[in-house]
Amino acid sequence: MQNIIGEIIGAEAEAQKITSDAVKKRESINEDVKLQAAALRETRMAEAKRQIEEKLSAQTAELEKKVSEAESEYQKKASEIDAAYKKNKDSWIDLAFKKVIGK
């Protein structure tokens, strides 16, 4: 009888050791999973930031190109208007004067 009780106590101690080892292993695995998830999150965030910066850079370059083209077009039109003004200002002034005085 004493032998059976000793075996039960030994089996109980062995079961507790196995349970304790399993709990420690589970905690270790959970910690590893947390570390891997954090590393993956960091990697994904870095990639997302890189893609955002890349797209922002491309959009900025495109906008700068459009602004430059618009400024060039503006300068061209301003030059055309200035040239037309210099060429026709006297006749425009005469025409305006005649319209004002009714001739």
C-alpha positions in Angstrom: 0.0 0.0 0.0 2.8 2.3 0.9 4.4 1.5 -2.4 1.2 2.5 -4.3 1.0 5.8 -2.4 4.6 6.5 -3.2 4.0 5.8 -6.9 0.9 8.1 -6.9 2.9 10.8 -5.2 5.7 10.3 -7.7 3.3 10.3 -10.7 1.7 13.5 -9.3 5.1 15.1 -9.0 6.0 14.0 -12.5 2.6 15.4 -13.8 3.3 18.7 -12.1 6.7 18.9 -13.6 5.3 18.1 -17.1 2.6 20.7 -16.6 5.1 23.3 -15.3 7.4 22.6 -18.3 4.4 22.9 -20.7 3.4 26.2 -19.1 6.9 27.5 -19.4 7.2 26.4 -23.0 3.8 28.0 -23.8 4.9 31.3 -22.2 8.2 31.1 -24.2 6.3 30.5 -27.4 3.9 33.3 -26.6 6.8 35.7 -26.0 8.4 34.6 -29.3 5.2 35.2 -31.1 4.9 38.7 -29.6 8.5 39.4 -30.6 7.9 38.1 -34.1 4.7 40.1 -34.4 6.4 43.3 -33.3 9.2 42.7 -35.8 6.7 42.1 -38.6 4.8 45.2 -37.6 8.0 47.2 -37.7 8.9 45.8 -41.1 5.5 46.5 -42.5 5.4 50.0 -41.1 8.9 50.8 -42.6 7.7 49.5 -46.0 4.5 51.5 -45.8 6.5 54.6 -44.9 8.9 54.0 -47.8 6.0 53.6 -50.2 4.3 56.7 -48.9 7.5 58.7 -49.3 8.0 57.3 -52.8 4.5 58.2 -53.9 4.7 61.6 -52.2 8.0 62.3 -54.0 6.5 61.3 -57.4 3.4 63.4 -56.8 5.6 66.4 -55.7 7.7 66.1 -58.8 4.6 65.9 -61.0 3.1 68.9 -59.4 6.3 70.9 -59.7 6.4 70.0 -63.4 2.8 71.2 -63.9 3.5 74.4 -62.0 6.6 75.0 -64.1 4.6 74.4 -67.3 1.9 76.8 -66.0 4.5 79.4 -65.2 6.0 79.1 -68.6 2.6 79.4 -70.3 1.9 82.4 -68.1 5.2 84.1 -69.1 4.5 83.4 -72.8 1.0 84.9 -72.6 2.3 87.9 -70.5 4.9 88.5 -73.2 2.3 88.3 -75.9 0.0 90.8 -74.1 2.9 93.1 -73.4 4.0 93.0 -77.0 0.4 93.7 -78.2 0.1 96.6 -75.7 3.4 98.2 -76.9 2.4 97.8 -80.5 -1.2 99.0 -80.2 -1.3 101.3 -77.1 -1.4 104.6 -79.1 -4.2 103.4 -81.4 -6.2 102.0 -78.3 -5.8 105.4 -76.5 -7.0 107.2 -79.7 -9.9 104.8 -80.0 -10.9 105.2 -76.4 -10.6 109.0 -76.6 -12.8 109.1 -79.7 -15.4 106.9 -78.0 -15.4 109.2 -75.0 -15.9 112.4 -77.0 -18.3 110.7 -79.4 -16.4 110.8 -82.6 
